[in-house]
Amino acid sequence: MSSNKESFARTLIFVFIVCLVCAALVSFSAVSLKPLQKANKLLDQHTKILEAAGLSDKAGKKAASINAAFDKYIVPKFVDLNTGEYTTGDHETYDERSDARNPEKSTKPKNDIAGINRRADKAAIYLVKNDEGQIDTVVLPIVGMGLWDIMYGYIGLEADLNTVKSVVYYDLKETPGLGAEVQNPKWKALWKGKKMYDEQGNVAIKIVKGGAKPDDVHGVDALSGATLTSRGVEHTIRFWLSDEGYGRFIAKHRGKLTDGGLD
Ligand SMILES: Cc1cc2nc3c(=O)[nH]c(=O)nc-3n(C[C@H](O)[C@H](O)[C@H](O)COP(=O)(O)O)c2cc1C
C-alpha cells in the first residue's frame, strides 16, 4: 500500500517536472521568436509597399534586397488626415487597426461608404524616390469592406497625385476565384494610368460592370462574377480619396509633392 502511495507521489512529481520544462520551453520560444516575427511582418509590409510603388523588380525576392530597396527608395511619412499636414510617427510600430478602434485617435466618417465605422486620425504613407532621388510616387494605405469582410491594401499614385500606378490588396477574406481576383495581376494591370480625379478635382474613378470603354480614363472593369467586391473596391478608393481620407493632403500637395521637411 505504502509503495503504491510512493509510486503515485513519484508520478505526480514527474508530471509536474515535465509540465514545468514544457512551460519553460514554450515561453522561451515565444520570447525568442518575437524579434523574428516582427522582422517577418515588416518584411511583408515592405514587399507590398514596394509592389505598390512599382519597384518589385528592383527589390528582388530576398529579404536583404527587399529591405535594402525599401531603405533606398521609400520615405515613410505620417499625415494628419483631418488637416492634410504632415505629422510624426514611427511606421515600424504604428498600428492603424488599433488607432481606428480608439475613439480618441479616430473619427467616425460622415459618409462611411467604405464601411469602416471609424477612421484613424493619422495615416502612415510612403513617398517613393526614383534613382535620381526625386519623389515620383506616393503609396497610400486603404481599408474598406469587400463582400465578406474588411480588405486592406495600398494605392500607388504618381507625383501628380492623380494618375494611378497600382492598386494592391494584401489582406482580404473574399472568395478565391471571385472577389479574391482583386489580387489577379491581369485585373491589377487595368488600373495603371487611370485618373482618380476629373479636371474639376472631383473623385471620378469608378468600376464599370460589363467593362469600361478603352478611352475611359476614370473607368476600370468590374470583376466578372464579383460585382459586390468590385463595388467595395470602388467605395473604398472613393472614400480614401475624399476629404474624409487623403483628400486634404492631396489638395495641398497636388503638383508639388514634397517630404514636408519632417523626418
Ligand atoms: C459561395 C459564394 C461566394 C461568393 N463570393 C463572392 C465574392 O467574394 N465577391 C463577390 O463580389 N461576389 C461573390 N459571390 C457572388 C455574389 O453573390 C454576386 O452574385 C456577385 O457579386 C454578382 O456579380 P455579377 O453581377 O458579376 O455576377 C459569391 C457567391 C457565392 C454563392
The ligand as an SDF file (V2000), in Angstrom:
LIG
                    3D

 31 33  0  0  0  0  0  0  0  0999 V2000
  -20.2940   30.9200  -52.1760 C   0  0  0  0  0  0  0  0  0  0  0  0
  -20.3270   32.2430  -52.8970 C   0  0  0  0  0  0  0  0  0  0  0  0
  -19.2670   33.0960  -52.7550 C   0  0  0  0  0  0  0  0  0  0  0  0
  -19.2540   34.3320  -53.3760 C   0  0  0  0  0  0  0  0  0  0  0  0
  -18.2080   35.1880  -53.1980 N   0  0  0  0  0  0  0  0  0  0  0  0
  -18.2380   36.3880  -53.7840 C   0  0  0  0  0  0  0  0  0  0  0  0
  -17.1850   37.3220  -53.5780 C   0  0  0  0  0  0  0  0  0  0  0  0
  -16.1660   37.0570  -52.9070 O   0  0  0  0  0  0  0  0  0  0  0  0
  -17.3130   38.5390  -54.1530 N   0  0  0  0  0  0  0  0  0  0  0  0
  -18.3880   38.9040  -54.9200 C   0  0  0  0  0  0  0  0  0  0  0  0
  -18.4460   40.0420  -55.3660 O   0  0  0  0  0  0  0  0  0  0  0  0
  -19.3740   38.0340  -55.1430 N   0  0  0  0  0  0  0  0  0  0  0  0
  -19.3300   36.7990  -54.6030 C   0  0  0  0  0  0  0  0  0  0  0  0
  -20.3360   35.9250  -54.8240 N   0  0  0  0  0  0  0  0  0  0  0  0
  -21.3540   36.2770  -55.8250 C   0  0  0  0  0  0  0  0  0  0  0  0
  -22.3360   37.3270  -55.3560 C   0  0  0  0  0  0  0  0  0  0  0  0
  -23.2880   36.7350  -54.5370 O   0  0  0  0  0  0  0  0  0  0  0  0
  -22.9910   38.0030  -56.5620 C   0  0  0  0  0  0  0  0  0  0  0  0
  -23.6840   37.0330  -57.2760 O   0  0  0  0  0  0  0  0  0  0  0  0
  -21.9640   38.6190  -57.4930 C   0  0  0  0  0  0  0  0  0  0  0  0
  -21.1830   39.5330  -56.8020 O   0  0  0  0  0  0  0  0  0  0  0  0
  -22.6480   39.3470  -58.6240 C   0  0  0  0  0  0  0  0  0  0  0  0
  -21.6450   39.6040  -59.5990 O   0  0  0  0  0  0  0  0  0  0  0  0
  -22.0030   39.5910  -61.1700 P   0  0  0  0  0  0  0  0  0  0  0  0
  -23.0680   40.6300  -61.3090 O   0  0  0  0  0  0  0  0  0  0  0  0
  -20.7140   39.9580  -61.8550 O   0  0  0  0  0  0  0  0  0  0  0  0
  -22.4640   38.2120  -61.4960 O   0  0  0  0  0  0  0  0  0  0  0  0
  -20.3480   34.6960  -54.1930 C   0  0  0  0  0  0  0  0  0  0  0  0
  -21.4290   33.8110  -54.3400 C   0  0  0  0  0  0  0  0  0  0  0  0
  -21.4100   32.6150  -53.7040 C   0  0  0  0  0  0  0  0  0  0  0  0
  -22.5850   31.6810  -53.8830 C   0  0  0  0  0  0  0  0  0  0  0  0
  1  2  1  0
  2  3  1  0
  2 30  2  0
  3  4  2  0
  4  5  1  0
  4 28  1  0
  5  6  2  0
  6  7  1  0
  6 13  1  0
  7  8  2  0
  7  9  1  0
  9 10  1  0
 10 11  2  0
 10 12  1  0
 12 13  2  0
 13 14  1  0
 14 15  1  0
 14 28  1  0
 15 16  1  0
 16 17  1  0
 16 18  1  0
 18 19  1  0
 18 20  1  0
 20 21  1  0
 20 22  1  0
 22 23  1  0
 23 24  1  0
 24 25  2  0
 24 26  1  0
 24 27  1  0
 28 29  2  0
 29 30  1  0
 30 31  1  0
M  END
$$$$
